[in-house]
Every structure is written in C-alpha cells, then in structure tokens.
Amino acid sequence: MRTVRVGLAGCGAIGRVVALELERRRSPYRVAALFDPRPESAAGLASRLKPRPRICRDLPELVTRCDFVMEAASRKAATEVARAALKARKPVLLMSTGGYLAAKAELDLLARRAAPAAKLYLPSGALAGLDGIRAARQIDPLSEVTLTTTKNPKGLLGAPGLTPAQTRRLKSCKAPFTVYRGDVAGAIDRFPANINVAVTLALAADALKGVRVRIVADPDIHVNQHEIRAKGSFGELSCVTRNLPSLLNPKTSALAVQSALAFFERRIVPVEVGN
Ligand SMILES: NC(=O)c1ccc[n+]([C@@H]2O[C@H](COP(=O)([O-])OP(=O)(O)OC[C@H]3O[C@@H](n4cnc5c(N)ncnc54)[C@H](O)[C@@H]3O)[C@@H](O)[C@H]2O)c1
C-alpha cells in the first residue's frame, strides 16, 4: 500500500502516542505534517519522528500538506479541522466527537459533498460495545440506552459545567456522588473533555436525544469506567469498560489512544472483523 500522509492536529496524549506507534509498526499511515499551538509540543514530537514531519503554522496549512487529517486536540479544534478537511475533500478522523456534534448539520452536509473521495470518521474512543449497539438497532429502534461514567474526582476537576459547590465537593469528597444526570448535549457542553464517549454512543445508537447520561465522581475509583445498558427488540445489552488513564493525560483513557490505532489498522488489513 502506498504511504498515506497523515496531518495531525494536536500533539498531546493521543496524538503523540499514535504518531510514534504508526512509525514503530511501519504503517503506511505516517504523520507527515503536524500542528499544535504549543510550539514545544509540535517540535518535541516532530524531533522523535523519521522522516521528520512538517511543523505547520496553522490548520489550513496542515490540511494542504496531507492526504488524511487526524484531530486529537479539543472539541473546538475538532469542528474547525473537520470543516477544513471536508471542504478540501480529505478524509478526517475526529477524537473529540463533541466537535462533530457542535456543528452536526453543517458537517453532515460537507461530508455528503466530499463523498466518495472523503469521509468523516468518529472512532469508538474510550468505549467498548458500539458494534453491538449499532447491530441492535438495525430492525427496531432501541427502547432504552443509558451511559453511566464514573471517574476519580481528579479527572473531572476543571470541567466548565461544574458549579462552585460541586468543585468544592470534588476536592473533599469521601464517597461517590452524581455530578451530572441528563442528555448527551448537556453532558458534552458541561464536560467537553470527559464525555466524548456519550456522543459516540448516541450516534452509534442513532438516538442523539434518547441516550440518558450520568456522570459520577468516586474518590475510590482509579479507572475511567463507562457502563452502557441498552434494551430493544433484540434483547438487552450491558457493557462495562474499566479504562486505565493514559500516562500523559489523566482525563484521557489509554483505550482511546488504542482505538485510533485500531482504526488505522482496520484501514489496511485484508480481512475485517466486527461490524
Ligand atoms: N473519543 C474519545 O473517547 C476520547 C477519549 C479521550 C480523549 N478524547 C478527546 O481527544 C482530544 C485529545 O485528547 P488528549 O488526551 O490528546 O489531549 P491533550 O490535552 O493531552 O492534548 C491536546 C493537544 O492539542 C493541542 N491543541 C489545542 N488546541 C489545538 C488546535 N486548535 N489545533 C491543534 N492542536 C491543538 C494542545 O496544545 C495539546 O498539545 C481531547 O479533545 C479529548 O477530549 C476523546
């Protein structure tokens, strides 16, 4: 397979490991260009890759210098990256799936216009079980889908949706407590760096408004735990993912990094497994 030049937006916990691992496994997908507003992050990663990727001055330059765009930056950046990539008819992978939700109608239109040359990809990220969810709603819609995410208070601190009282409680709590209960749009608005999985689940379930989300802070938990429960004419599904945090960012699960790698693997294998 010919080399596919990946343009990476965001050289943090996910971007760094994915770029280094694609090189280590000699994937045809190679980070050939990168952009990060923190110059030290971009330069630090570029210096560890061979051949050395181009450090771009902004997102538009990044898009022109690659065949495939990957975002691992932030919700806001994800919307911009997807817009720029699809306008240029380049395939794009978003880790910050909340950035897709923020401009869904516009990005759906751009993706339709870019097809078949390019597609927008939203990987499973930190969540297992999406294959089952997608299959389970093929004949009838799901009657119930819930996601309960439980994290250590440290992983939730700093979220824009916390009230001052919740922040104080997070700093001193000795027992689990619920910090959010509601729909997916509210969850991602209040916890944009914590709950991309809710967006991905709702999209896989084709139930953006129907998925109920609960976020729990538990001082005794040291994994990022996501529990899906779904019901429908297929039967019932429950799936618990207990993720260790990535070494570089406690808000990000190690599985999310590996989900991006699984995505690139799937692009090149001759036999695909799973739906
Ligand atoms: N889909 C999922 O399940 C899932 C799981 C974990 C993380 N995420 C999301 O993936 C994203 C990356 O996570 P991370 O752990 O690597 O974060 P990180 O904070 O470790 O790294 C993000 C990097 O992006 C850079 N950045 C910020 N704005 C940018 C922009 N406009 N353009 C390019 N780079 C920019 C930052 O300087 C930083 O170096 C986050 O938005 C996070 O919420 C998704």
The ligand as an SDF file (V2000), in Angstrom:
LIG
                    3D

 44 48  0  0  0  0  0  0  0  0999 V2000
  -13.4460    9.8720   21.6860 N   0  0  0  0  0  0  0  0  0  0  0  0
  -12.9960    9.5470   22.8940 C   0  0  0  0  0  0  0  0  0  0  0  0
  -13.3860    8.5500   23.5050 O   0  0  0  0  0  0  0  0  0  0  0  0
  -11.9230   10.4000   23.5190 C   0  0  0  0  0  0  0  0  0  0  0  0
  -11.1980    9.8900   24.5770 C   0  0  0  0  0  0  0  0  0  0  0  0
  -10.1960   10.6650   25.1280 C   0  0  0  0  0  0  0  0  0  0  0  0
   -9.9690   11.9460   24.6560 C   0  0  0  0  0  0  0  0  0  0  0  0
  -10.7360   12.4440   23.6610 N   0  0  0  0  0  0  0  0  0  0  0  0
  -10.5200   13.8200   23.1770 C   0  0  0  0  0  0  0  0  0  0  0  0
   -9.3990   13.8370   22.3290 O   0  0  0  0  0  0  0  0  0  0  0  0
   -8.7870   15.1290   22.4020 C   0  0  0  0  0  0  0  0  0  0  0  0
   -7.2750   14.9630   22.6320 C   0  0  0  0  0  0  0  0  0  0  0  0
   -7.0570   14.3100   23.8640 O   0  0  0  0  0  0  0  0  0  0  0  0
   -5.5990   14.3030   24.5210 P   0  0  0  0  0  0  0  0  0  0  0  0
   -5.6910   13.4700   25.7380 O   0  0  0  0  0  0  0  0  0  0  0  0
   -4.5830   14.0030   23.4800 O   0  0  0  0  0  0  0  0  0  0  0  0
   -5.4730   15.8340   24.9570 O   0  0  0  0  0  0  0  0  0  0  0  0
   -4.1380   16.6080   25.4260 P   0  0  0  0  0  0  0  0  0  0  0  0
   -4.6210   17.7700   26.2280 O   0  0  0  0  0  0  0  0  0  0  0  0
   -3.1610   15.6850   26.0110 O   0  0  0  0  0  0  0  0  0  0  0  0
   -3.5400   17.1620   24.0440 O   0  0  0  0  0  0  0  0  0  0  0  0
   -4.2300   18.0600   23.2310 C   0  0  0  0  0  0  0  0  0  0  0  0
   -3.2000   18.8010   22.3920 C   0  0  0  0  0  0  0  0  0  0  0  0
   -3.9270   19.5560   21.4110 O   0  0  0  0  0  0  0  0  0  0  0  0
   -3.3200   20.8450   21.3310 C   0  0  0  0  0  0  0  0  0  0  0  0
   -4.2860   21.7780   20.7670 N   0  0  0  0  0  0  0  0  0  0  0  0
   -5.1430   22.6000   21.4090 C   0  0  0  0  0  0  0  0  0  0  0  0
   -5.8440   23.3330   20.5070 N   0  0  0  0  0  0  0  0  0  0  0  0
   -5.4220   22.9600   19.2730 C   0  0  0  0  0  0  0  0  0  0  0  0
   -5.7540   23.3350   17.9530 C   0  0  0  0  0  0  0  0  0  0  0  0
   -6.6850   24.2670   17.6970 N   0  0  0  0  0  0  0  0  0  0  0  0
   -5.1140   22.7360   16.9270 N   0  0  0  0  0  0  0  0  0  0  0  0
   -4.1850   21.7850   17.1530 C   0  0  0  0  0  0  0  0  0  0  0  0
   -3.8070   21.3880   18.3820 N   0  0  0  0  0  0  0  0  0  0  0  0
   -4.4230   21.9650   19.4410 C   0  0  0  0  0  0  0  0  0  0  0  0
   -2.8740   21.1630   22.7330 C   0  0  0  0  0  0  0  0  0  0  0  0
   -1.8570   22.1520   22.7440 O   0  0  0  0  0  0  0  0  0  0  0  0
   -2.3630   19.7930   23.1960 C   0  0  0  0  0  0  0  0  0  0  0  0
   -0.9890   19.6120   22.8810 O   0  0  0  0  0  0  0  0  0  0  0  0
   -9.4910   15.8910   23.5340 C   0  0  0  0  0  0  0  0  0  0  0  0
  -10.4450   16.8010   22.9940 O   0  0  0  0  0  0  0  0  0  0  0  0
  -10.2130   14.8140   24.2860 C   0  0  0  0  0  0  0  0  0  0  0  0
  -11.3970   15.2610   24.9300 O   0  0  0  0  0  0  0  0  0  0  0  0
  -11.6830   11.6840   23.0620 C   0  0  0  0  0  0  0  0  0  0  0  0
  1  2  1  0
  2  3  2  0
  2  4  1  0
  4  5  1  0
  4 44  2  0
  5  6  2  0
  6  7  1  0
  7  8  2  0
  8  9  1  0
  8 44  1  0
  9 10  1  0
  9 42  1  0
 10 11  1  0
 11 12  1  0
 11 40  1  0
 12 13  1  0
 13 14  1  0
 14 15  2  0
 14 16  1  0
 14 17  1  0
 17 18  1  0
 18 19  2  0
 18 20  1  0
 18 21  1  0
 21 22  1  0
 22 23  1  0
 23 24  1  0
 23 38  1  0
 24 25  1  0
 25 26  1  0
 25 36  1  0
 26 27  1  0
 26 35  1  0
 27 28  2  0
 28 29  1  0
 29 30  1  0
 29 35  2  0
 30 31  1  0
 30 32  2  0
 32 33  1  0
 33 34  2  0
 34 35  1  0
 36 37  1  0
 36 38  1  0
 38 39  1  0
 40 41  1  0
 40 42  1  0
 42 43  1  0
M  CHG  2   8   1  16  -1
M  END
$$$$
